[in-house]
Amino acid sequence: MANQIGHECTLEKIISLCKRRGFVYQASEIYGGQAGAWDYGPLGVNFKRNIQNEWWHYMTQLRDDVVGLDSAIFQHHKTWEASGHVAHFSDPMIDCTECKARFRADNLIEEFYDKKGVAPEKPVDTMSHEEMKAIIDENINCPTCGKHSWTAVREFNLMFKTHLGPVASDTSLIYLRPETCQGIFTDFKNIVQSSRMKLPFGVAQVGKSFRNEIIFKNFIFRTCEFEQMEMEYFCKAGSDEQIFEDWRQYRWNFYLKYGISEKNLKWHHHDKLAHYAKDAYDIQYNFPIGFEEIEGIHNRTDFDLSQHTKVSGKDMSYIDQENGNETFTPYVIETSAGLNRNFLAFMCEAYEEENCGKDGKEDFRTVLHLHPRLAPVTVAVLPLMKKDGLAERAKEIQHSLKEEFVTDFDLSGTVGKRYRRQDEIGTPFCVTIDYDTITQGNPNFDTVTVRARDTMEQERVKVAELSAYIQNAIRNYKPVAKK
């Protein structure tokens, strides 16, 4: 099922498919669009929710040592002072004085050296503002207008700032959270006391975060609002390095389980660490734009709980009652995956333009080889014809499946065209109701044809056994090995 020459997956094709079939729309499109914001359509919301549900299943239901939390988007402003976001959460920004276009200085430099095919003398993320400005002044014109007139490089804080209540003052200052994990840290003691969790244990959370990015690019890859799937695993210092490696492998296996080819994944080790980190790796996926991060695994040490103890005045240490009431501040291993980036990665991985033609003829179908548990629609029910009671029987069968599966009902056009429509949105199973289904005395009475998306093979199945058949097929599904 290899992609044919000229039929490779590109970001433009993904964007077109997403809008055409109702996965993703530009936010406020009727007003010209809102930069950095996207709406998830009828299929997109199902697909995204399925990714989230499988992450939650994998991270909490399959483990005894991870519980869940849904913390507030609005946290006390001192939360972000303690975490270091007020002081450190920023990017280097530079403006063109001619056209007023705004850029990340580090990105301009990285793109310049990438085009030259050489590496800078020192890593860009270790350069001072003055060093960045010198390189830009000497080598780089504005990508928007082509002129060469730049402001100084300055820091741009990525947090959205507002005020809570009718009067703006220092005491009403509040931020839209730039990450979900701080709510986990501030609730650490509550979770220990209410759930009686013993170290080591983790807390998982899915929620929206907000970052006032300097630039937005590559569709839903970088946006101002996005959803994170994060887990903070609390442990004792000394055990953190092995636990860090265990979580790296566990998170890597998640992507393999749900259909990402190992050849399209790689590890990126952070040479320059964040102020809180002891070690950090990113899982990168090979998007059409190249390898980019979809998840980070970080050893955050005891920084977060120690900082919240310091700023709040509340003791965030852990009392180990099983070891003589030993008291210490736990280390934290974090896994942080972008739900939107996972959405895009699974979409790109699944996309294929497959030549189904025979005898040397070309007949391409666009198909999404999504894992059935991720697919926005699990079963499409297709009556062969609208007349003679076929549509009515098909509706009955669809309703019998709705309790367990997300279904679609389609009777527009030929069955072949309907198959292709379902292939394009990743529906793993199509159930066709024909005259044999409703003709008593026929050997195939009260059976249907089930077509598998990936192989296009068909099998007759009894209606009474249809649900169990589909459940078994999902349970034993093997991701398509693309060449």
DRENSEVEX-839301 format. One line per field, with one value per residue (C-alpha): residue number from 1; residue in one letter; x, y, z. Coordinates in pm, whole numbers, plus 32768, in hexadecimal, padded with zeros to 4 digits. Example, Ala and Ser with C-alpha at 12.3 -4.5 7.8 and 13.67 -1.06 7.14 Angstrom:
BEGIN
pos 1:2
code a:s
X 84CE:8557
Y 7E3E:7F96
Z 830C:82CA
This chain:
BEGIN
pos 1:2:3:4:5:6:7:8:9:10:11:12:13:14:15:16:17:18:19:20:21:22:23:24:25:26:27:28:29:30:31:32:33:34:35:36:37:38:39:40:41:42:43:44:45:46:47:48:49:50:51:52:53:54:55:56:57:58:59:60:61:62:63:64:65:66:67:68:69:70:71:72:73:74:75:76:77:78:79:80:81:82:83:84:85:86:87:88:89:90:91:92:93:94:95:96:97:98:99:100:101:102:103:104:105:106:107:108:109:110:111:112:113:114:115:116:117:118:119:120:121:122:123:124:125:126:127:128:129:130:131:132:133:134:135:136:137:138:139:140:141:142:143:144:145:146:147:148:149:150:151:152:153:154:155:156:157:158:159:160:161:162:163:164:165:166:167:168:169:170:171:172:173:174:175:176:177:178:179:180:181:182:183:184:185:186:187:188:189:190:191:192:193:194:195:196:197:198:199:200:201:202:203:204:205:206:207:208:209:210:211:212:213:214:215:216:217:218:219:220:221:222:223:224:225:226:227:228:229:230:231:232:233:234:235:236:237:238:239:240:241:242:243:244:245:246:247:248:249:250:251:252:253:254:255:256:257:258:259:260:261:262:263:264:265:266:267:268:269:270:271:272:273:274:275:276:277:278:279:280:281:282:283:284:285:286:287:288:289:290:291:292:293:294:295:296:297:298:299:300:301:302:303:304:305:306:307:308:309:310:311:312:313:314:315:316:317:318:319:320:321:322:323:324:325:326:327:328:329:330:331:332:333:334:335:336:337:338:339:340:341:342:343:344:345:346:347:348:349:350:351:352:353:354:355:356:357:358:359:360:361:362:363:364:365:366:367:368:369:370:371:372:373:374:375:376:377:378:379:380:381:382:383:384:385:386:387:388:389:390:391:392:393:394:395:396:397:398:399:400:401:402:403:404:405:406:407:408:409:410:411:412:413:414:415:416:417:418:419:420:421:422:423:424:425:426:427:428:429:430:431:432:433:434:435:436:437:438:439:440:441:442:443:444:445:446:447:448:449:450:451:452:453:454:455:456:457:458:459:460:461:462:463:464:465:466:467:468:469:470:471:472:473:474:475:476:477:478:479:480:481:482:483
code m:a:n:q:i:g:h:e:c:t:l:e:k:i:i:s:l:c:k:r:r:g:f:v:y:q:a:s:e:i:y:g:g:q:a:g:a:w:d:y:g:p:l:g:v:n:f:k:r:n:i:q:n:e:w:w:h:y:m:t:q:l:r:d:d:v:v:g:l:d:s:a:i:f:q:h:h:k:t:w:e:a:s:g:h:v:a:h:f:s:d:p:m:i:d:c:t:e:c:k:a:r:f:r:a:d:n:l:i:e:e:f:y:d:k:k:g:v:a:p:e:k:p:v:d:t:m:s:h:e:e:m:k:a:i:i:d:e:n:i:n:c:p:t:c:g:k:h:s:w:t:a:v:r:e:f:n:l:m:f:k:t:h:l:g:p:v:a:s:d:t:s:l:i:y:l:r:p:e:t:c:q:g:i:f:t:d:f:k:n:i:v:q:s:s:r:m:k:l:p:f:g:v:a:q:v:g:k:s:f:r:n:e:i:i:f:k:n:f:i:f:r:t:c:e:f:e:q:m:e:m:e:y:f:c:k:a:g:s:d:e:q:i:f:e:d:w:r:q:y:r:w:n:f:y:l:k:y:g:i:s:e:k:n:l:k:w:h:h:h:d:k:l:a:h:y:a:k:d:a:y:d:i:q:y:n:f:p:i:g:f:e:e:i:e:g:i:h:n:r:t:d:f:d:l:s:q:h:t:k:v:s:g:k:d:m:s:y:i:d:q:e:n:g:n:e:t:f:t:p:y:v:i:e:t:s:a:g:l:n:r:n:f:l:a:f:m:c:e:a:y:e:e:e:n:c:g:k:d:g:k:e:d:f:r:t:v:l:h:l:h:p:r:l:a:p:v:t:v:a:v:l:p:l:m:k:k:d:g:l:a:e:r:a:k:e:i:q:h:s:l:k:e:e:f:v:t:d:f:d:l:s:g:t:v:g:k:r:y:r:r:q:d:e:i:g:t:p:f:c:v:t:i:d:y:d:t:i:t:q:g:n:p:n:f:d:t:v:t:v:r:a:r:d:t:m:e:q:e:r:v:k:v:a:e:l:s:a:y:i:q:n:a:i:r:n:y:k:p:v:a:k:k
X 8000:811D:80DA:810E:81F7:814B:8051:8119:807D:80A9:802E:7F5D:7EA6:7E63:7DDA:7CFA:7C76:7C37:7B61:7AB1:7A45:7A04:7B35:7BBC:7B48:7BF1:7B5D:7A89:7ABB:7998:7A58:7B9E:7C0F:7CAC:7E22:7E91:7D32:7C79:7B23:7AFB:79D5:78E6:79EF:7B0F:7A6D:7A31:7B94:7C2D:7B53:7BB5:7D27:7CEA:7C1D:7D26:7E35:7D65:7D23:7E95:7F0D:7E0D:7D2A:7E47:7F12:7ED6:7FC8:7F2F:7DF7:7D49:7D0E:7C60:7CED:7C75:7CF8:7D05:7E04:7E7A:7F7D:8081:806F:8122:821C:8278:8292:837C:8291:827B:83F6:8460:8341:83A1:842F:852B:8467:84DA:8413:844D:843C:83CB:829A:826B:8272:82CF:83AC:8455:85C3:8639:855D:85E6:8748:86FE:8655:877C:8879:8796:878C:8907:8924:8A10:89F3:8A28:8B63:8A96:8933:8833:8781:88C3:88F7:88C4:87DE:890B:899E:8851:8832:8992:894E:8800:8895:89AF:88F0:8774:8673:8508:8453:8318:8391:84FB:857D:8697:8639:860B:85B5:867D:8637:855E:84A5:8333:8270:8188:807A:7F2A:7EEE:7D9F:7CE9:7BDD:7ABE:7A47:7B82:7CDC:7DE3:7F11:7E34:7D45:7E5B:7E28:7EB6:7E2B:7EF5:8014:8021:7F3D:803B:8049:7EE9:7F68:8083:7FAA:7EB4:7FC2:7F77:7DFF:7E2C:7F0E:7E1C:7CD5:7D3E:7E40:7F37:808F:81D0:821D:80DB:8068:7F56:7ECF:7E16:7D90:7D39:7D61:7E90:7ED6:8014:8033:811C:81E1:818C:8099:80EA:80B8:7F41:7EE7:8051:808B:7F5C:7F04:7E0F:7E4D:7E0D:7F11:7F0D:7FF7:805C:8133:81CE:8243:8364:8485:85D3:86BC:85AC:8568:8663:85DA:8473:84CB:8547:8416:832B:83F1:83B8:824C:81F9:82B9:81EC:80A8:80EB:814D:8011:7F2E:7FD1:80FE:821C:835E:841D:8355:83B1:84F7:857D:8608:86DD:86E2:8844:87D3:86E1:85C7:8606:8543:85CA:86CC:8697:85AA:8553:8456:83A6:83AA:82CF:832E:8227:8224:82DC:83E8:8421:8376:8315:81CF:8223:8322:839E:844C:84F0:847C:852F:848C:8485:830D:82A4:83CB:836F:8202:826F:834D:8251:8111:81A5:80F1:81BA:81A8:8288:8224:821E:827F:81C6:8249:83B0:83AF:82F2:8415:83C3:8440:83DA:8392:8437:8351:8365:8285:81F2:8152:80AC:8000:7EA4:7E95:7FEB:7F87:7E54:7F32:8031:7F2D:7E86:7FCE:8032:7EE3:7EC9:7F03:7EAD:7EA1:7E91:7D7B:7D83:7DB6:7E6A:7F4B:7E30:7E34:7D12:7D78:7CB4:7D01:7CF6:7D40:7DC9:7D64:7D60:7BED:7BF3:7C5F:7B84:7A6E:7971:7991:787F:77CF:7685:7638:74F4:752C:73F4:72FE:71CC:7133:7165:72E3:7303:7211:72CF:741A:7395:7332:748E:7530:7462:74C5:7634:7619:762F:7791:781C:7817:7757:7709:75E7:7618:753C:75AE:7659:76E3:776A:78C6:78B9:7837:7959:7A4C:79AA:79CC:7B34:7B8B:7B17:7BB3:7A79:7B04:79C5:78AE:7777:76AB:7541:74D3:73AB:743B:7425:72AC:7245:71C6:722E:736E:74AE:7527:73E2:741D:758F:764D:778F:78A5:79B9:7B08:7B9D:7D0C:7CF4:7BA4:7B50:79E4:7944:77DD:777D:7638:7583:7567:76E3:773D:778F:786C:7916:7971:79E4:7AC7:7B53:7BA5:7C43:7D24:7D6F:7ED4:7F49:7F94:8106:8143:8273
Y 8000:80EB:824F:8279:837B:84CF:8457:849B:852F:86A9:87A4:884A:8702:86CD:882F:87FF:86B2:873E:885B:8795:8678:8739:86F4:8856:89B1:8B04:8BBB:8CEB:8C9F:8D7D:8EA8:8E4E:8D55:8D76:8D33:8C15:8B92:8A6C:89CA:8850:87E0:86B7:85B4:8671:8685:850C:84C5:85AA:851E:83BB:840F:84A8:837E:8284:8352:8358:81E1:819B:8285:8247:811A:8032:80A0:808F:81A9:82CF:8395:84B3:8626:8744:8885:89E6:8AB3:8BE4:8BB7:8CB8:8D9B:8D33:8BD3:8C58:8D1D:8BE0:8B12:8C0C:8C64:8DD5:8DF6:8CF3:8C92:8D5F:8D4F:8E3A:8F25:900E:90F9:917C:92F8:9316:922F:91FA:907E:8FC7:8E93:8DB0:8E0B:8CA9:8C1C:8D16:8CAD:8B39:8B55:8C1E:8B15:89FA:8A95:8AB4:8948:899A:89B3:8AF9:8B1C:8AF0:8A6F:8B80:8B46:8BA0:8CEC:8E3A:8F3D:9001:8ECD:8E85:8FEF:8FED:8EB7:8F40:9096:8FF7:8EE9:8EF5:8FC8:8FD9:8EA5:8F79:90B4:9063:919D:91A2:9277:91D0:9231:91AD:904A:9049:8F4C:8F11:8E6D:8D62:8D71:8E17:8F12:8F9A:9008:8F51:902B:918C:924A:921B:9216:9151:9076:9025:8FBE:8E65:8D97:8C99:8B67:8B1A:89AF:88C6:882F:8944:88EE:878F:8816:8903:87E5:86EA:86E5:86D3:85A5:84F2:852A:84E3:83BA:8328:82FA:827B:82DD:82A3:830E:83ED:84E9:8507:862D:869E:8809:8948:8A27:8B79:8C17:8D66:8CE9:8DE2:8D2A:8C18:8B20:89C3:89A3:8921:88D7:8A26:8AE3:8BD6:8AE6:8972:8840:8787:8622:862D:8544:859C:846E:84AD:83DE:83E4:8474:8358:8294:83AB:8346:81E4:825F:8364:8251:8179:8293:82DE:8178:8174:82AF:8239:80F8:81BF:8248:80F3:8058:814D:8139:8220:8178:816C:81EF:8332:8367:83D3:8454:85B3:85EB:874B:87D1:8913:88C4:8998:8A38:8923:87F1:86E7:8632:8657:85A1:85E8:84E3:856F:8506:851E:8614:868B:87BC:86DB:8646:8717:86E2:8635:85E7:8642:8565:862E:85F2:8729:86CB:875E:88BC:88EA:8872:8927:8A6B:8A55:8A11:8B45:8C35:8BB9:8B70:8A20:88E3:8810:86F6:8588:84BA:8350:829C:814B:81B9:8254:8390:8400:8558:85D5:869D:85B0:85BD:85CD:8519:85C3:8544:865C:8615:8710:8692:8771:86FC:8593:85D5:8650:8537:8420:84C6:84E0:837C:82F0:83B1:82F3:8315:81A9:8127:8023:7FFE:7EAE:7E42:7F73:806F:8189:81A6:8267:8275:835E:8298:82DA:819C:820E:811B:80BD:8148:829C:82AC:83B4:82BC:8149:80B3:8135:808B:808D:8006:7F8E:8044:8136:806E:7F19:7F36:7F36:8093:803E:7F00:7FBB:80BF:7FAD:7F17:806D:80B0:7F5C:7FC1:8123:80BD:803C:80F3:8244:8200:82A9:8266:82AE:8258:8366:82EB:8198:80B2:80DB:8256:8230:8146:824E:835E:8287:822A:839C:83DC:829E:81CE:806E:7FA7:7FCB:7EF5:7EC2:7E4F:7DA9:7CDD:7B9B:7C3E:7C65:7B3B:7A1E:78C2:7949:78AC:7A0A:7A7D:7B68:7B8A:7CBE:7D01:7D97:7E45:7E8A:7FDE:7F7D:7E40:7E89:7D1B:7CBF:7BB9:7B4A:7B67:7B13:7C46:7BA9:7B82:7CD0:7D92:7C7C:7C5B:7DCD:7DCE:7CA6:7D4A:7E84:7DB9:7D00:7E23:7E3D:7F91:7FA1:7F83:8092:8071
Z 8000:7FB8:7F49:7DD5:7D38:7D40:7E42:7F7E:80B4:80C5:81C3:80B3:806E:81E1:8205:80D4:8152:82AD:822B:8118:81FA:833C:8412:8441:83D4:83F0:851C:84C0:8350:82E4:8371:82C9:83D2:8528:8524:8601:8641:85A6:85CE:85D5:8501:8523:84CA:8568:86BD:86B9:8649:874E:8862:8801:8818:896E:89E2:8975:8A1F:8B5E:8B44:8B0F:8C22:8D35:8CFA:8CA1:8DD0:8F46:8F96:8ED7:8F33:8E82:8EBA:8E08:8E96:8E4C:8D2B:8E11:8F25:9023:8F80:9082:8FEC:8EB8:8F86:9041:8F03:8E5F:8D43:8D9A:8D91:8C90:8BA6:8A77:8917:886C:8786:8672:858E:8431:8449:82DF:82CA:8441:841A:8559:8573:866E:8656:869D:8587:8489:84DE:84D9:8385:82FF:8365:82ED:8191:8191:81FE:831B:8492:8552:8621:875D:879C:8757:88A2:895B:88A5:894C:88B5:883C:878D:86E1:866F:85DF:850B:8490:843D:8378:82BB:82BC:8202:826B:81DF:81AE:80FB:80AA:8154:8252:837B:84CA:862E:8751:87C5:88FC:89CF:8991:8AAC:8A25:8B30:8AF3:8C0A:8C7E:8DB9:8E7F:8EF4:8E9F:8F07:8E74:8F84:8FF6:90CF:8FB0:8EBF:8E2B:8D0D:8C1D:8C74:8B85:8BF9:8CBB:8DAA:8EB0:8F24:8F69:903E:9108:914A:91A7:931D:92E0:91FE:92F7:9414:935E:9289:937B:925C:92B9:9207:90F1:9047:8F2D:8EE6:8D82:8CED:8B9B:8B67:8AA2:8ABB:8A1E:8998:88F0:87E0:8712:85D1:8573:8464:83D7:8404:8561:85BE:8669:86EB:8800:88A6:88B4:8987:8A51:8AD0:8BF9:8D10:8E3C:8EE9:904E:90D4:91C7:915F:9105:9056:8F5C:8E4F:8E23:8E31:8D2A:8C40:8C88:8C26:8AED:8A77:8AE3:8A24:88EF:88F0:88F1:8797:8711:87A0:86EF:859C:8587:84CD:8595:8467:8484:85F2:868F:87D7:87FE:8934:89C2:89DC:8A81:8B9B:8C25:8D76:8E28:8D70:8DBA:8C6F:8B49:8A07:88F6:8825:86C5:85A1:8433:83B8:824E:82DA:8374:84CD:85D9:8745:87A2:890D:8A17:8B33:8C43:8D92:8E4C:8F92:90CC:9037:901C:9174:9214:9168:91CD:9334:9328:928B:9335:9489:9486:94BA:937A:93F9:940B:954A:9509:9620:95B1:95EC:9744:96DC:9604:9577:9426:92F6:91D4:9081:8F52:8E05:8D06:8BC2:8AFA:89AA:88CA:886F:873B:86C8:8706:862F:8514:853D:8536:840B:8348:83A3:8333:81EC:80AA:7F3C:7ED6:7D73:7D6C:7BF2:7B4A:7A0C:7A13:7A2F:7B2C:7C1F:7D54:7E96:7FB6:80F9:8268:8309:8466:8585:85B5:8716:868E:8556:856D:84E1:8530:8456:8320:82CC:8158:80C3:7F5F:7EED:7F8A:7F1C:7F6C:80E3:80D1:8168:8281:82DA:82C6:83BC:84AD:849D:84C9:8603:868F:866C:86F5:8861:882F:86FF:8654:8512:83CA:82DC:816B:8041:7F4D:7E0F:7DB0:7EBC:7E26:7E4F:7FAF:8003:7F85:8058:818D:8137:8126:828B:8315:835B:839C:8353:8254:8279:813C:8142:7FFC:7F7F:8010:8168:8156:807D:8154:80E7:8053:80E2:8137:81D6:82FC:82AD:823A:8180:8256:8193:823A:81E6:81D8:8107:805B:8098:80D8:81B5:81F3:8363:8415:8494:85EE:85F7:8558:8694:871D:85CB:85C3:872E:86E9:85B1:8678:8790:869B:85B4:8535:84B8:8345:82FA:81F8:8119
